[in-house]
Amino acid sequence: MSSRSHNPVNGSFLHDPARQSPSFWETAFSGTDPDALSEILSTPNSPIKAAAQADAPIAYRCNFVSTEDLAIAECAYEGTISIRREAPSGKVIIFLPMEGNAVFHAGKEQIHSVPGCGTILGAGRASGARLVGPRHHLGLFIDQARINRQLTHMFERTIIGDTDFHPIIDLTTGSGLVLQQLAVNLHRGLNRDGPLRQSPLALNALCDATIYLLLETCPHRYSEALALPAPAPAPRHVKWAIDFMREHIAEPISLSDIATAAEVSVRTLQQGFRQFRDTTPMAYLHELRMLAAHRDLLESGLKQAVADIALRWGFTHLGRFSAEYKKRFGQLPSQTLKR
């Protein structure tokens, strides 16, 4: 394959959602049992414990519609309910209240949620809540990984970790009002046989619009960087080098191999990466391989050993790989494998 091919290859972070027909999962629950509510709100990786205050009666009605990267819920509650999240969810959660009060716990911070005031909780921050009924809200759940893919595309460099959105957004005007309207349209379009189920392109466009609205109008970790003028496009030899790396990511390629594929000298290649990618060519290749290993660990489901995955991507020293992996992703490879 030519080093200038732009076909998707191993190590490519972006996917083409338009080529896929999304799957949908819709569930509706109602009841009065706190334990049943705990099961409803929990996921395999993020269990939740719900309890009624002083064993007073409660009631709830919840409807969830989920796709691969996004879910939206309409929930109504009666009574006072405490909720404790026992593990991070991996999702950015946006609550859009229509009635009633709630207090969300994000680390040591308490965030009050009332109509007109939305709440954005980062993937690793939400630890619990206290709902005071009658409470009625829409909840929008977006995979942090999808947000990071958008940021990766916007910055042309790999983004990982929590976006650290400011937790409060005004829903009565400006971008907050638009966000609430987008969430309402998503909810209506996905419920039952809504039109968005028959139009994956429209669904993907709405999801992208929601994420871009959050990234471009809500304060977060990358807001200042996004406000800077866009950098000059990388020269073609840098792009050719990256294409070559991705096509040969699992092969023992050298700096000279990459420079030859890019049709420049090693020195020119290094200068291009320093100027346009703020790294070196070999560090960039190392990053591609680390991300490929991370993807395989997430998708393996205990079917492969950490050592086998590490070796596949060129990491021959398991101890060093584990240390670098933990520094990069915040957990050991074995912990990712067990998710």
NORQUI-V281327 format. One record per helix or strand of 3 or more residues. SS is the DSSP state (a for helix, b for strand). FROM is the first residue (numbers start at 0). LEN is the number of residues. If there is no record, write none. Layout:
((SS	FROM	LEN) (SS	FROM	LEN))
//
This chain:
((a	16	3) (b	24	7) (a	33	8) (b	47	5) (a	52	3) (b	58	8) (b	69	9) (b	79	6) (b	90	16) (b	108	5) (b	116	5) (b	125	18) (a	143	12) (b	167	3) (a	173	17) (a	194	4) (a	199	18) (a	222	5) (a	235	12) (a	254	8) (a	265	12) (a	280	20) (a	305	7) (a	317	12) (a	332	5))
//
